[in-house]
Amino acid sequence: MTYSASTTTFSAPSLKGGETVTIVAKRYVPQTNASNGLTLLCFHCTGSHKESWEPTIQHLLDDTAARRLIREIWAVDNAHSGEAAVHNAAWLSDERIFTLLEWAAAVKAWVASGVFAGHTLVAVGHSGGTCAFAYTMSADEPDGGRHPAVPYAAAILVEPSLCDAAAYEPRRAAQYKTNLALADAIGRRRGAWASRAAARAFFAGREPWRSWDPRVRELFVQCGLKEVGEPNAGERRVVLCCSPKQEAIQYLYQDFHNHAATLLATAGVSVPKHFVLATQAHFIPSWMSQSVMDLCKPASVQRIDAGHFAVQEDPAAVAAAIARVLVGNANIRARM
């Protein structure tokens, strides 16, 4: 199924003050769409970028039954990731860490601007992206009530990096040690290459990238890297849009993820929550996922044969799971 795509930017004051945070969003409109249908708002995982959703979006729009329910789909960059990292380069650095709370606050401001007036929104998040949209469900957080909660008709959580605080607390010391080791490993990753071709060869031979669908890996080469340096001095190179340190430190903000689970259950109490979990528990322990489902009482649970990077590894399976949610739930369609 073909679609048209366009990109928009939106700027909002930072939660920390002194900067203007720019987020970049991409809009995908099917060639034949449902004018009164659902608008999906997709949030990527930590260290990724909005275009990582494109193969999933393509598979989803190839599903005739699902496409008939879709008005349009949007995917949005975190300010330290993808195209947004280029717009925020003047102030973004390894000393200025941009958290998912600021991402959520910027998205709340963007939605409050009226861009989705008359739309029926469905949140779709992967990993850390589920935390970001959980914060947008609260009128009070994380921006102190400056903007209203985003009114979602439903939420789809793909491998959410959420945890009920009560379940986390007795495991805090052990889990922090695990997260610290993961952050250390990510922080020491290579982050610069002489060219995109060199980066492409690097990713093809190393985990987690070599396990990704080739289309997603190529999109990472094109959209997850940015050019830096002076071309006339022969210093031009490519670096990760989301630097290793920016990505790594996100894993140490576990309390943000725990509180996001609380917001999902409280601020988002009336929003049907549909879980899409991987069968391979690479990063998210089964007890963590179960704690969130116990807290939130899911509307549905699906399991797909993939690892935590399900969107990157098997976009067709993720799309099929999303399609089953949209097509199989009359309560979502009733809000259209």
Long-range contacts (C-beta under 8 A, 24 or more apart in sequence): 1-30, 1-31, 1-58, 1-61, 1-62, 1-67, 2-30, 2-31, 3-28, 3-29, 3-30, 3-31, 3-57, 3-58, 3-61, 4-28, 4-29, 4-31, 5-29, 7-83, 8-115, 9-87, 10-106, 10-109, 10-110, 10-113, 10-115, 12-105, 12-106, 12-109, 12-110, 14-102, 15-101, 15-102, 15-105, 15-142, 15-143, 16-102, 19-88, 19-91, 21-79, 21-88, 21-98, 21-102, 21-106, 22-79, 22-84, 22-87, 22-88, 23-76, 23-77, 23-78, 23-79, 23-84, 23-103, 23-106, 23-107, 23-110, 24-50, 24-76, 24-77, 24-82, 24-83, 24-84, 24-87, 25-50, 25-74, 25-75, 25-76, 25-77, 25-110, 26-50, 26-51, 26-74, 26-75, 26-76, 27-72, 27-73, 27-74, 28-54, 28-57, 28-61, 28-72, 28-73, 28-74, 28-75, 29-72, 30-61, 30-67, 30-70, 30-72, 32-67, 33-67, 33-70, 33-71, 33-72, 34-67, 34-68, 34-69, 34-70, 34-71, 34-336, 35-71, 36-71, 36-120, 36-336, 37-68, 37-69, 37-70, 37-71, 37-120, 37-336, 38-69, 38-70, 38-71, 38-120, 38-121, 38-122, 38-153, 38-326, 38-332, 38-336, 39-70, 39-71, 39-72, 39-73, 39-74, 39-116, 39-119, 39-120, 39-121, 39-122, 40-70, 40-72, 40-73, 40-74, 40-121, 40-122, 40-124, 40-322, 41-74, 41-76, 41-121, 41-122, 41-123, 41-124, 41-133, 41-150, 42-73, 42-74, 42-75, 42-76, 42-124, 42-125, 42-126, 42-129, 43-75, 43-76, 43-103, 43-123, 43-124, 43-125, 43-126, 43-128, 43-129, 43-130, 43-132, 43-133, 44-75, 44-77, 44-78, 44-81, 44-82, 44-126, 44-129, 44-311, 45-126, 45-127, 45-128, 45-129, 45-159, 45-161, 45-309, 45-311, 46-78, 46-100, 46-127, 46-128, 46-161, 46-242, 46-247, 46-250, 46-251, 47-81, 47-186, 47-240, 47-242, 47-247, 47-250, 48-81, 48-82, 48-126, 48-220, 48-224, 48-242, 48-311, 48-312, 49-77, 49-81, 49-82, 49-83, 49-219, 49-220, 49-223, 49-224, 49-241, 49-242, 50-75, 50-76, 50-77, 50-82, 50-83, 50-223, 51-75, 51-82, 51-219, 51-222, 51-223, 52-216, 52-219, 52-220, 52-223, 52-224, 52-311, 52-312, 53-124, 53-311, 54-215, 54-219, 55-213, 55-215, 55-216, 55-219, 55-315, 55-316, 56-311, 56-315, 56-316, 56-318, 56-319, 56-322, 57-319, 58-315, 58-319, 59-315, 59-316, 59-318, 59-319, 59-320, 60-319, 60-322, 60-323, 62-319, 63-319, 63-320, 63-323, 65-323, 65-327, 66-322, 66-323, 66-326, 66-327, 69-326, 69-327, 69-333, 69-336, 70-326, 71-119, 71-120, 76-107, 76-110, 78-103, 78-132, 78-242, 79-103, 79-106, 80-241, 80-242, 80-243, 80-246, 81-224, 81-241, 81-242, 82-223, 82-224, 82-241, 82-242, 83-223, 83-241, 85-226, 85-241, 85-242, 86-226, 86-241, 92-246, 94-243, 94-245, 94-246, 97-245, 97-246, 97-249, 98-246, 99-250, 99-253, 99-256, 100-128, 100-131, 100-132, 100-135, 100-250, 100-253, 100-256, 100-260, 101-135, 101-141, 101-142, 101-256, 102-142, 103-132, 104-132, 104-133, 104-134, 104-135, 104-136, 104-141, 104-142, 105-135, 105-142, 105-143, 105-146, 105-147, 107-132, 107-133, 107-136, 107-150, 108-136, 108-143, 108-146, 108-147, 108-148, 108-149, 108-150, 109-143, 109-146, 109-147, 111-136, 111-147, 111-150, 112-147, 112-148, 120-153, 120-335, 120-336, 121-150, 121-151, 121-152, 121-153, 122-152, 122-153, 122-154, 122-155, 122-156, 122-326, 122-332, 123-150, 123-152, 123-154, 123-155, 123-156, 123-271, 124-155, 124-156, 124-158, 124-322, 125-155, 125-156, 125-157, 125-158, 125-160, 126-158, 126-159, 126-310, 126-311, 127-158, 127-159, 127-160, 127-161, 127-283, 127-284, 127-308, 128-161, 128-250, 128-257, 130-155, 130-157, 130-158, 130-160, 130-161, 130-162, 130-260, 131-160, 131-161, 131-162, 131-256, 131-257, 131-260, 134-162, 134-260, 134-261, 134-263, 134-264, 134-267, 134-268, 135-260, 135-263, 137-263, 137-264, 137-267, 137-268, 137-271, 138-263, 138-267, 139-267, 141-263, 141-267, 149-267, 152-268, 152-271, 153-271, 153-272, 153-332, 153-335, 153-336, 154-271, 154-272, 154-273, 154-274, 154-299, 154-325, 154-329, 154-331, 154-332, 154-335, 155-264, 155-268, 155-271, 155-272, 155-273, 155-274, 156-274, 156-276, 156-321, 156-322, 156-325, 157-273, 157-274, 157-275, 157-276, 158-276, 158-310, 158-311, 158-318, 158-321, 159-276, 159-277, 159-278, 159-284, 159-308, 159-310, 160-275, 160-284, 160-289, 160-292, 161-257, 161-283, 161-284, 162-257, 162-258, 162-260, 162-261, 162-264, 162-288, 162-292, 163-254, 163-257, 163-258, 163-261, 163-288, 163-291, 163-292, 164-258, 164-261, 164-262, 164-291, 164-292, 164-294, 164-295, 165-255, 165-258, 165-259, 165-261, 165-262, 166-291, 167-287, 167-288, 167-291, 167-294, 168-254, 168-258, 168-288, 168-291, 171-287, 175-254, 176-252, 176-254, 179-251, 179-252, 179-254, 180-252, 182-248, 182-251, 182-283, 183-248, 183-249, 183-251, 183-252, 184-248, 186-244, 186-247, 186-248, 186-251, 187-244, 187-245, 187-247, 187-248, 187-249, 188-244, 189-244, 190-244, 191-239, 191-240, 191-243, 191-244, 192-237, 192-238, 192-239, 192-240, 193-225, 193-237, 193-238, 193-239, 194-237, 194-238, 195-237, 195-238, 196-221, 196-222, 196-225, 196-238, 199-225, 199-238, 208-307, 208-309, 208-312, 211-307, 211-309, 211-312, 211-313, 212-309, 212-312, 212-313, 213-312, 213-313, 213-314, 213-315, 215-315, 216-311, 216-312, 216-313, 216-315, 217-312, 261-291, 261-292, 261-295, 261-296, 262-295, 264-292, 264-295, 264-296, 265-295, 265-296, 268-296, 272-299, 272-329, 272-331, 272-332, 273-297, 273-298, 273-299, 274-298, 274-299, 274-300, 274-301, 274-302, 274-325, 274-329, 275-300, 275-301, 275-302, 276-302, 276-303, 276-304, 276-310, 276-318, 276-321, 276-322, 277-301, 277-302, 277-303, 277-304, 278-303, 278-304, 278-305, 278-306, 278-307, 278-308, 278-310, 279-303, 279-304, 279-305, 279-306, 280-305, 280-306, 280-307, 280-308, 281-308, 282-307, 282-308, 282-309, 283-308, 284-308, 299-329, 299-331, 300-324, 300-325, 300-328, 300-329
